[in-house]
């Protein structure tokens, strides 16, 4: 018998099945490559801007190109997302992501870089939503905090291994080389998914008479779903606004040398590898909204401190960066677990695609706005108005807390209603 999607965590202590563990590992690896492809733009930012002589506005546009194309792609695919085996969808979009990343690795001009980031975003931006739909299909809400914690470890692994190694080879072979390395790794993961992952198609057995456009409109117009879309958008606004300028701020304002950047990202990554599973377990044992609120308040305090820093000892930069990243990452695990509980089984693919799309578009817009607010007189001058971004993020995060509270209340209200068969997760034995 399937486990109720809304049973409290403390009543569900089952272990993961062997296939569930395989799925977690493969999804975490895809997350690792997709996140690394996006995240590596930040640490490469200072090197890339100097080598291609880009302004902060141009670099912000390069970051936003990925986000906007990902958002458009998600909206276009939302109507079809629940009509195919999720494994096949994952394979299709992942190979497109590999092609786009390859284009990034062979680019030699700014227009080509923009085009490559657009292609990568068109495919890579949908992978996260497919992964979320798979998680919602295979894992009940009571286990989802742990699963989200493991998937978020892809972020930490990208900082521990990917970004430091990427920076090292970028300093030796040029900024394009990290993208080529991602292509090699992602190709191996794609083959493993094709050969080892079982089909994920139980949602196809749920009768759905809607055509693609009707299905899209139904998902967009549901007030319950719109609440989740809005909450995700505000979570993404803050992260994208600061992220692109991280390495440039560290180098030009905190006076962290290029050779120390790998250490900075590696230490933060190691910390996140420890923090994410702990937060995932806590969010399954304690109220998810409570964990989210604590993490958000912590992040708001740290973001104001960090964005107002000047030259300080490197060890203090390491400590403050870890504390700052802990708040950012810890709020994502419980919030995404809550949002994933909103859609019905037959709507999960469409919901996750739209949710990811709107989040990406919101993030792209905030990166563009950040590029207009942050000013750098030349490629070697300190960033100006970076603290302004911090204050804006505090406001956005406060609104985010209210929206996630609404999501949590919606889910708890649904818990008191009769559970439909379509609300039940699929448990793989």
N, C-alpha and C positions, 0 to 999 in steps of 0.2 A: 504493500500500500504506500502511495506517495505521501511525503511529509507535507503538511500544510505550510504554504509559503509564508504564513504570518505567525507561526508558533514561536514563542520566546526562546531565546538562545539556550537558557539554562535547562530546557526540556529536551534538547537535541545534542547528543554527545557522540553520535556515530562517527566512525573514522571514514576517511575518503576511500573509495574503491580504487582498484589498480588503474582503471581507465580514467577515473576522475583525476588521479595523480598525474597520469600522462598528459591529460588535457591542461592541467595547471602548469606543468613544466613547459609544454609547447607554447601556450599562450603567453607565459612569462617571457619566453625567448623571443617571440614575435614583438612583444611590447618592448623588450630590450633594444631590438634593432630599430624599431620605429621611433622610440623615444630618443635613442642615441642620434639618429639621423637629424631629428629636430633640435635636440639639446646641444649637439656639437657646434651648431651655428653660434651659440653664445660665447663659448670659450675661444672659438676661432674668430670671433667678431673683431677684436683688436687687430689680429694678424691680417684678416681679410680686408678690413677697411684700409689698412696701411698699404697692403700689396696692390689692391685695386683702386686705391685713392677714392674711397667712397665716403660720402657724408653720412651723418647719423640718420638723416631722412632716407637716403638710398638704402642703407642697411636695414632700416625698419621696414621698408617696402619689400626687401628680399625675404624677410621673416614673415611678413604679412601675406606675401604671395602664396606661400604654403597654406596658411590658415584659411584664406579666402577660397582657394581652389578646393581645399578639403571640405569646407562648408557647402559649397555648391554641389560637389560630388555626392555628399551625404543626402542632400535634399533630392537629387535626381534619382538616387538608388532606393530611397525610403519606400516607395510604393511597391518595389519588387523584392525587398529584403526578406519578406516572410514567405516567398514563393519558391525558394530554392533550399537545398541542403546547405546548412551553414558551413560545413566543411568545404564544399565547392566554392562558395562565395569567398571564404577566407583564402583559398588557394588562388583564385582569380585576381583578387585585389592585391595579394601579397606579391605576385609576380609583376604586377604593374608598378608596385612600389620599388621593386628591385631595379626595374628598367629606369625609373625616374632617378633613383640614387646613382645609377651608373652615369646618367647624363650629368649629374652634379660633379662626378669625379673626372669628367673629361672637358668641362667648361673652361673657357679662357677669356670670357668677356662678361660684362655686367648684363647685357640683354640675354645672353645664353644662360647665365646663372638664374635670372628671373624665370625663364622658360622652364628650366630644369626643376626649379622649386615648385612651379605650378603643376608639372606632371607628377612629381613625387606626392604633392598634396592631394591630387585627384584620386590617387589610389591609397596612399598611406593613411589619409585622414579617415577612411572608412573602416580600417582594420580594427581600431579600438572599439567601435560600435558593434562590429560583428563579434568580437571577443566578449563584450558585455552581454550580448544576447545569448551566447553559448553558456556563459556563467549562469545567467538567469534560468536557462533551460535545465542545466545539470545540477545546480546547487540550491537548496532551500535558503531562505533569508537568514535562518539561524546559523548557517555555515558561511554565508557570503562575506562576512567581515574578514574571516581568515583568508578566504580566497582573494579578496581585494588586497589584503596585506601582502600576500605572496606576489600578486601581479604587480603591485607598486614597487616590489623589490627590483623590478626591471629598471626603474629609475635609479635606484641606488647602485645597481650593478653597472649601469652605464657610466656613473660617475667614478666608481671604484676602478673599473677596468677600461671601459670604452673611452671616456673623455681623456684620462691621463695618457693612455696609449695613443689615442688620436692626436693629442697635442704633440706628443713626442715625434710621431712619424710626420706630422705636419711641419714641425720645425726642421726635419731632415729632408723630406721629399716634397714639401709644398702642401698648401691647405687642402688641395683636392684629394690627397691620398687617404684620409680617413673615410671618405665616401666609398672609395674602391674597396677598402677593407670590409665595410658594412655589406657591400654586394656579395662578397665571398661567403661571409657568415650567413647572410639571409638566404642565399641559395641552398646551403646545406639544411637550414631549418625548413625551407619549403619542401624539400624532398622527404624529410622526416614526417612532416604533416601528411603528405600524400600517401606515404607507405604505412604509417602507424595509427593515425587517428581514425576512429570509427565514424561512419556517417552520423550526422546530427540532424535528424529530419522528423522527429516526433511532432513538431509543430505543424507539419504538412497534413497530419491526420485530423487536425481540427478544421471543421468546415468553415470556409471563408469564401463567400460569394462575391466579395467586393473586387472590382478591377483595380489596377495599380493606382489610378488617379483617385478613385473613391477611397481606397485604403489610405492613401496619403492624406486626403482631406479629413477623413474620419480621425486619424491620429492627431492632426494639427488642431482640430477644433474641439477636442476633448479638454474640458476645463481641468480635469485631474492630471492629464499629461502636460498641459501648458505650464502648470505649476512646476513640474520637474524641469522643463526646458528653461524656464526663467531662473531657477535656482542654479542650474549648471552654468548658464551664461554669466551670472555674476561671479561665480567661482573662477571662471576662466579669465574674466576681465582683469582681475588683480594680478594673476600670475604672468600673463603675457605682457603686462605693462612694464614690469621690471626686468624680466628674464633676458631680453636681448642685450641689455647693457651691463650684465654682470661682470664679464671679463674686462671690458673697457673701464668700468668704475674701479675695479680692483687694481688695474695697472696704472691708471692715470690719476686717481684720487687717493687710493690707499697706498700707492707706490709699491705694489706687489710686482716683482719682476716676472717676465714671461716664463723664466725657468722654474718659478715657484707655483705657477698656475696649476700644473698637474697635481701638486701636493694639496692645494686648496680644494680642488674638486674631489680628489681621492678621499680626503678626510671626511668631507661632507657625505660622500657616497658610503663609506664604511659605517658611518653613524646611521644613515638611513636604512642600511641592511639590518641593523639591530632594531631600529625603531619601528619599521613597518610591520613585521610580524607581531610585535608586542601590541601595537595599536589595533591590529586586526583582531587579535584575541580579546582585547579589552572591549572592543566595540561589539563583540558577540556575547560578552558576559554582562556588560553594563549598557545602559541606554545609549544608542548610537548618537542621538542628538546631543546628549550631554558631553560625550567625547568630542564631537565636532565643535561645540561651543568653546570648550576649554582650549582646544587647539587653535581656534580662530582668534580668541582674545590674546593668547600667547604670541601668535604671529603678528597681530597688530602692534603689540608692544615692541617686538623685535624689529619690525620693518621701519618704525620711526627711528629707533636707535641706529640701525645699520645704514639707512640712507643719509643720516646726518654725520657720518664718520668722516674724519680726515686721516692723514698719515698716522698710523699706529703700528706697534710691533706686530710682526707677522703671526706670532703665536696667538695674539688677541684677535686678529682677523679670523684665524682658524676657529677659535671658540665661538665668536659671535656668528660666524657663517653657519656653523653647525646648529646653533640654537635657532637661528632664523629659518633654516631649511626644515628643522624638526616641526615647526609650527605649520609651514606650508604643506608638507607631505601628510602630516597627521590628520589634517582636516579632510583630505581627499578620500581616505579609506571609508570612514563612516558615512560621509555624504553620498558617495557613489553607491554604496550598499543600499542606502535608503531609496535613492532615486530609482535603482534597478528593480525595486519592489512595486513600482507604480503600474507598469503595463501588464495587460493580459497576455497570455502565452501567444495568441495569434497576432498580437500587435508588437511583440518585443523587437523584432528586427527593424520595423519601421520606426518605432519609438527611439531605439538606440541610435539609428542613423540620423534622425532629425535632431535628437539631443546632442549628438556629437557635432553635427553640422552647425547648429546655432552656437554651440560652445566655441567651435573653431572660428566662426565669423566674428563672434564677440571678442575673442582673443586677438584676431587679426586687426580688428578696429582699434583695440587698446594698444597694440604694438605700434600702429600708425600714429595714434595720439601721443604715445610715449616718445616717438621719434620727433614729433613737433615740439614737445615740451623740453626734452633734454637737448642741450646745446653744447657743442664742442667747437671751439674756435678753429682748431686745426687738429690733425690726427695725434698730436702729442700733448694737447692741453687737457686739463681736468674737465670732467663733465660738469655742467652747470644745471641747476634746477632738478637734480636727481631726488632731492628731498621732497620736492613737490609731488613726485610720483608716490612717495610713501604716504603722504597725507591723503591723497586720492584713494589709495588702496584701503586705508582705514575706513573711509566712508563706504566703499563698495563692499567690504567685508562685513560691515555692520548690517547692511541690507541683506547680504547673503545669509547671515545668521537667522534673520526673520523668515526668509524664504524656506530655508531648510527646516525650520520649526514648523512651517505650514505643511511641508512634505511629511514630516514625522507624524504630525497630528492626523493627516489624511490616511496614512497607513494604519495608525492605531484605531481610527474610526472604522476602516474597512475590516479590521480584525473582529469587530463585533457583528459583522454581516455574515450571512451564509456564504460559504466558500464555493465558488463554481469550480467545475472540473478543470476548466481552462486556466485556473489560477495555480494549479499544482505544478511543481517542478518535476522534471523527469529525472529519476534516480537511476544511474547506471550501476548495475551490480557487477 
